């Protein structure tokens, strides 16, 4: 599992817009990933809340980091790509928003399919964003395509 320091470096060099928008990984284990973003000048919209795209970066990282970590532990050489996404918004995103994905067991199942089948697989992972009051702010679904590289 990557350390917080390595994830900060990963963000800085591979996802600089997420880094500068304040996206931060706070928890990653075998089944869950949690990412936060705080409302700031850099990620704001004219409506005094977090811009939808900045929320999307945080949500995508919560699904992608969990997926990437599982792939790393499988020791497979897998390419991963978002091929579809959708989102819903329920209230203004102000303050600190936490995005969580808790589909580790579903990822394990798809990785097992990758090893047994010789065809690309897809998985849809959901990330739910909640505010400090634990009210749902937004919800993002990302359909990931996975293919074992030869």
C-alpha positions in Angstrom: 0.0 0.0 0.0 1.3 3.5 -0.8 2.1 5.9 1.9 0.4 9.3 2.2 3.7 10.9 1.2 3.9 8.8 -2.0 0.2 9.7 -2.9 1.0 13.4 -2.4 3.9 13.0 -4.9 1.7 11.0 -7.2 -0.9 13.8 -7.2 1.7 16.5 -7.6 3.4 14.9 -10.6 0.6 12.8 -12.2 -2.5 14.8 -11.3 -1.4 18.3 -10.6 -4.8 19.9 -11.1 -6.2 17.6 -8.4 -3.3 18.5 -6.1 -3.8 22.2 -6.5 -7.5 21.9 -6.1 -6.9 20.4 -2.6 -7.8 16.8 -3.3 -6.2 14.6 -0.6 -6.3 10.9 0.0 -7.1 10.3 3.7 -7.8 6.5 3.9 -7.1 3.5 1.8 -7.5 -0.1 2.9 -8.5 -3.4 1.3 -12.2 -2.4 0.9 -12.5 1.4 1.2 -10.9 4.6 -0.1 -11.7 8.0 1.3 -10.6 11.3 -0.4 -11.4 14.8 0.8 -11.6 18.2 -0.8 -12.0 21.5 1.0 -13.8 24.5 -0.5 -11.2 27.1 -1.4 -10.5 29.9 -3.7 -8.8 27.5 -6.2 -11.7 25.1 -6.6 -14.7 27.5 -6.2 -17.4 28.3 -8.6 -19.5 31.6 -8.8 -22.1 30.1 -6.6 -19.8 29.9 -3.5 -19.4 26.1 -3.6 -16.9 23.6 -4.9 -16.9 23.4 -8.7 -18.5 20.2 -10.0 -15.3 19.2 -11.8 -13.2 19.5 -8.7 -15.7 17.2 -6.9 -15.3 14.8 -9.8 -11.6 14.7 -9.4 -11.9 13.8 -5.8 -14.6 11.2 -6.5 -12.6 9.7 -9.4 -9.5 9.4 -7.2 -11.5 7.5 -4.5 -12.5 4.9 -7.1 -9.2 4.9 -9.0 -6.9 4.7 -6.0 -8.8 1.7 -4.7 -8.7 0.0 -8.1 -5.0 0.9 -8.7 -4.0 -0.5 -5.3 -5.9 -3.8 -5.9 -4.3 -4.1 -9.4 -0.8 -3.5 -7.9 -1.3 -6.3 -5.3 -2.5 -8.7 -8.0 0.8 -8.3 -9.8 -0.9 -8.1 -13.1 0.0 -5.6 -15.8 -3.4 -4.0 -16.3 -4.4 -0.9 -18.2 -7.3 1.1 -16.7 -9.4 3.7 -18.3 -12.6 5.6 -17.4 -15.0 4.9 -20.3 -18.1 6.4 -18.8 -19.2 8.5 -15.9 -22.3 10.2 -14.5 -23.1 12.3 -11.5 -25.9 13.7 -9.4 -25.8 16.7 -7.1 -28.0 17.1 -4.0 -26.8 20.3 -2.3 -24.1 22.9 -2.4 -20.6 21.5 -1.7 -19.1 23.9 0.9 -16.6 23.2 3.7 -14.9 19.8 3.6 -16.4 17.1 1.4 -15.4 13.4 1.8 -15.8 11.1 -1.1 -15.8 7.4 -0.4 -15.7 4.2 -2.4 -16.3 0.9 -0.6 -16.4 -1.7 -3.4 -13.1 -3.5 -2.7 -14.7 -7.0 -2.9 -16.3 -6.2 -6.3 -12.9 -5.1 -7.5 -11.4 -8.4 -6.3 -14.1 -10.3 -8.3 -13.3 -8.4 -11.5 -9.5 -8.9 -11.0 -10.2 -12.7 -10.7 -12.2 -12.5 -14.0 -9.2 -10.7 -15.6 -6.9 -13.6 -14.7 -9.3 -16.3 -15.9 -10.7 -14.7 -19.0 -8.6 -13.3 -21.9 -11.0 -10.4 -22.5 -11.2 -6.8 -21.2 -13.6 -6.3 -18.3 -15.5 -3.3 -17.0 -16.6 -2.3 -13.5 -18.7 0.6 -12.3 -17.5 2.1 -9.1 -19.5 4.6 -7.1 -18.2 7.4 -4.9 -20.5 9.3 -2.6 -19.6 12.8 -1.4 -20.8 13.9 2.1 -20.3 17.1 4.0 -19.4 17.7 7.6 -23.0 17.0 8.7 -22.9 13.7 6.8 -25.4 15.0 4.3 -25.0 13.6 0.8 -23.7 16.4 -1.5 -23.0 14.5 -4.7 -22.6 11.0 -6.1 -20.4 10.0 -9.0 -20.3 6.7 -10.9 -17.3 5.8 -13.0 -17.2 2.9 -15.4 -13.7 1.6 -15.6 -12.4 -0.6 -18.5 -9.6 -3.0 -17.5 -7.4 -5.0 -19.8 -4.4 -7.2 -19.1 -1.4 -6.0 -21.1 0.7 -8.6 -22.9 
